[in-house]
């Protein structure tokens, strides 16, 4: 058996890992690469995969850096099954369609800016269309957690709960070759212990090989309770300045977690009275999908919903879908909170909100998730004096705060604990670190070796390992 690391190798985006056996080729995830616009377009158009080679595709969860290239895959000829959990399928239906819409809108805006204003950007064409998304959904095969299904000759698939986002799965592939049976476990994005809304991650027993994410392999998260305190302080400080708090947020999970925290602050009287706008049609749709999948919730959230107390609704919360209403928020002078996608500030309405607010000291930008290299979100985290938005350099004068404690990714302690739990429940021989930047992987690899793991690798792009 051979594992090839095509994407999310020594970086945190574009997840693609190919398992080759004597009789099958199974692709784990097919995500979009996010980074510099020109580099991203080139990588995403290429894919690095021959669709005709694939027996099956297995999707860990619906985040675009894991699922967003699926329409490109079918567009290029893949006609086989795509295995995922039921909640992931429902989320992909809205997220991939939204991706097609945003690509078309951004292409029109950018190309018009080039033609009208001479903006310093290359012309853009959408990577895929809504018709390509439909073809992805036609190939979706839904498998609940803990059910085992053959996905190729000698390869069986079982999903376990990853606790990262709604429907996220740890993938276990049982591979039989030459009379030997080995289990490859892929964490996808691994969730944290005891965070609100979702259940804790499960340990997939019997692993011979662990392909583990490593996003936060070099750091520890602050407790979620401390994050609520810090968010409350940011809200109070921004309101006192008469400013707006912009929260670029992944529409899936992060937005719902932030809403959960804001509701808790409001109920405790720990924030000023101010409107909260969820300005993302996608987030509105995703929040509706959440209500359809109570099987993914932890006990506390399920009890809230059964008691008709939604964790995603409160006074002064407004969900915004109409584009003109979105523009009106920027035109208003009232203090408010704006939660908007995308999470790395590379596309969508949040870019327009940042354009309208980041040059004023009274406003605040709160970063609540990991920002990949070369994204606008990373440049904001680095507090660059000037940042480029739609081809125009702008002064970054707004306050910038980073609240990584809201992250739905496991931190270093969680990742170490998961690897140890896998070793306790199986003949774990090899760990391959993916979905992490080199520094995070180097630190985590050192910690794992200190704990007695002999074979720990951080494969480079296109690298292969033999099992």
PEPEGI-V270161 format. One record per helix or strand of 2 or more residues. SS is the DSSP state (a for helix, b for strand). FROM is the first residue (numbers start at 1). TO is the last residue. If there is no record, write none. Layout:
SS,FROM,TO  SS,FROM,TO
//
This chain:
b,2,7  b,16,20  b,25,28  a,37,46  a,51,53  b,56,58  a,64,67  a,70,75  b,82,84  a,86,117  a,130,138  b,140,142  b,148,152  b,155,161  b,169,177  b,180,186  b,209,213  a,224,240  b,244,248  a,254,267  b,275,279  a,281,291  a,294,296  a,299,306  b,317,320  a,323,331  b,336,340  a,349,357  b,364,367  a,376,381  b,386,389  b,392,395  b,399,402  a,404,406  a,412,424  b,430,434  a,438,450  b,455,457  b,463,466
//
